[in-house]
Amino acid sequence: MTELELLIEQTTGYKNSRQNTANFILARPELLEQFLFYCFEIDNPNHYKACWALELISYEKLEWFQPYLDLICSKSQTLTNESAIRPLSKILYLILEAHYRKNSIQLTEKQLQYLIETNFDWLINDSKVAAKAHAMRCLFLLGTQYPWIHPELKTIITKDFSTHTAAYKAVSKQLLKKLK
């Protein structure tokens, strides 16, 4: 077992533990590609722990993800573990925000199509509320380029509103105001 694999295996849900794993990669950017592959190795029982740390890396070095956007965009839709989906949904939102609002991340048409599909899947399937909230925000941003998304998003949010949690309703209300 490599040092990286051991570190990921020992990572816990505690913020300090996740941050230590993130710091390990931040200090060794040459390991990012290997780390990303680990995140999407869904047969590995610890892949979600790597996703936790990847979210923390994205807050500090989102620009490092540019060369790996094909991998991130295509493989995000393969995730099934909710503990991996939640941080990836946040990362995808940060990527889209950097693309649309800051123009610091460049996405191809193919990558954008993956993101549309992935976020609609997370929104309409049985994902947990955090992933759904990030998916709604992602779809709202994507709808600025693809106008057909906003009416679809509005329909889904309105239809599902009464059956969800307070957190889902809060994000829904915020987005419905913007969609009017």
Secondary structure, 3 states (H helix, E strand, C coil): CCHHHHHHHHCCCCHHHHHHHHHHHHCCHHHHHHHHHHHCCCCCCCHHHHHHHHHHHHHHHHHHHHHHHHHHHHHHCCCCCHHHHHHHHHHHHHHHHHHHHHCCCCCCHHHHHHHHHHHHHHHHCCCCHHHHHHHHHHHHHHCCCCCCHHHHHHHHHHHHHHHCCHHHHHHHHHHHHHHC
